[in-house]
């Protein structure tokens, strides 16, 4: 079927639709569609109703085309608008463009609402550039730019973070003589804040007020949220105090305080809201509740939940999920299940995020049987697992060394059509390495590239760790050298794993070359790096170099831990004869410094001393010596 003047209306993905039979309107049936019977005159309301309530886009389009070629009705801007909206919702933008062209041929001017609908359709399809191209042709469709059209275009550009396009369009808007309104300014404020130019956003806020456009709740919330994002909570509070703060602004401030671990002041703001007669909402309470849970203050999280109930504010799925997650991270899976039961009693259906939080807790507690039961209940309830769900389960089985169960979960995921992401692949590499199935793990790396999900540095670190732990150090070094082929580069963890493996295999030469490489590439040395190198140096009889390394560590502001002192004490104690006794004295000095620095010795520390003391002096003397140390402490 063709539209007037030979303009074909085609759809890219829809097959040719079947003749449509709709009994709601007696003036249209399948015979009419085939041209057998001439229908009576249609009203605009009839056509709009038919198009609006037709769920099948192909049928709606077929009806629209039938009307075009009939003599019963001539399409109006409203019927074009509703057809374009339906096509836009299905992202049939070529067809939308054909309709715009048809309107032009019929001499029907495109209204502001129609053009905005077209721009919004492009925005939903992440095609802001196409929206801009269409805007440049606005005059062709008999439509003129307006402030609203400019606003929707700016919003489309903002949705894709096309910041470099926003300012030219805004300048063009002012050249056209249009005065920006509060919606324009709010879009510009969001653009500046998203582009990390919060200072510029504050200047724009002042300009906005100077030009007689009063900032609204959205304006201030945007600025406050952005300042909090950068940790400038005090400055955000000052901005908020310039007007009467609303609940969203308070929520932004509370969220900012919670992110910098200032839960006390966050609670103070909550109380301030109540004092000012402002009702905190579920977002307010949940934000603080979540902060307590993240910091391990589960008791205070439950107290906040109780406060919610007392205030008449009902918790939502996010509130309960925060508590489930908090208990899970603390290893309190029984309490997490208790919260889960409470959520069900409140008739709140768990979503995939809630299920994942509970599964994570059960896997952390190594309760894999219960985790499988929850996973089964999840599927039965109709809540579809996502890639995170599968990665949690595979990781849980990996840590318990159960490659069979991990493989079953993997195969189930693939069979259900859920594509594994890099996290799931990495978990699978981990479980294969734990079971010494290195060939299969290596094949998985190639499979990741084939599936357009390339391995990342964490994937390689997992593989390298597995190889080093099993003594396959040469393979681990080879794998490290292949990282660039996968567009990956080693980080501190990569080098730590390799160094640990090399030192344990007594390959001091290659290990020291790797240390030099770290320095040349400016790879950060952390506490684990220093401890690993110090241990390797001591094991290789290079005690003086190990001491110098620890001194360098202290100069760089990295505080030694129990392991650092154990390494040095063990090294000092090794040797023979008088030298060994001198070494013991040095080891005791290490112990004393350790205690003075507030680092409590562990059993391993005492084991080092006792082992060497008993090997050199008699039992009674050793006990006296240890007692004198303890008394001095």
HELIX and SHEET records of a PDB file:
HELIX    1   1 UNK A    4  UNK A    6  5                                   3    
HELIX    2   2 UNK A   30  UNK A   33  1                                   4    
HELIX    3   3 UNK A   44  UNK A   53  1                                  10    
HELIX    4   4 UNK A   57  UNK A   68  1                                  12    
HELIX    5   5 UNK A   77  UNK A   89  1                                  13    
HELIX    6   6 UNK A   93  UNK A  106  1                                  14    
HELIX    7   7 UNK A  112  UNK A  124  1                                  13    
HELIX    8   8 UNK A  128  UNK A  136  1                                   9    
HELIX    9   9 UNK A  138  UNK A  141  5                                   4    
HELIX   10  10 UNK A  147  UNK A  159  1                                  13    
HELIX   11  11 UNK A  163  UNK A  175  1                                  13    
HELIX   12  12 UNK A  182  UNK A  194  1                                  13    
HELIX   13  13 UNK A  198  UNK A  210  1                                  13    
HELIX   14  14 UNK A  217  UNK A  229  1                                  13    
HELIX   15  15 UNK A  233  UNK A  240  1                                   8    
HELIX   16  16 UNK A  247  UNK A  259  1                                  13    
HELIX   17  17 UNK A  263  UNK A  275  1                                  13    
HELIX   18  18 UNK A  282  UNK A  294  1                                  13    
HELIX   19  19 UNK A  298  UNK A  311  1                                  14    
HELIX   20  20 UNK A  317  UNK A  329  1                                  13    
HELIX   21  21 UNK A  333  UNK A  345  1                                  13    
HELIX   22  22 UNK A  352  UNK A  364  1                                  13    
HELIX   23  23 UNK A  368  UNK A  380  1                                  13    
HELIX   24  24 UNK A  387  UNK A  399  1                                  13    
HELIX   25  25 UNK A  403  UNK A  415  1                                  13    
HELIX   26  26 UNK A  422  UNK A  434  1                                  13    
HELIX   27  27 UNK A  438  UNK A  450  1                                  13    
HELIX   28  28 UNK A  457  UNK A  469  1                                  13    
HELIX   29  29 UNK A  473  UNK A  481  1                                   9    
HELIX   30  30 UNK A  483  UNK A  486  5                                   4    
HELIX   31  31 UNK A  492  UNK A  504  1                                  13    
HELIX   32  32 UNK A  508  UNK A  520  1                                  13    
HELIX   33  33 UNK A  527  UNK A  539  1                                  13    
HELIX   34  34 UNK A  543  UNK A  555  1                                  13    
HELIX   35  35 UNK A  562  UNK A  573  1                                  12    
HELIX   36  36 UNK A  577  UNK A  596  1                                  20    
HELIX   37  37 UNK A  603  UNK A  616  1                                  14    
HELIX   38  38 UNK A  619  UNK A  632  1                                  14    
END                                                                             
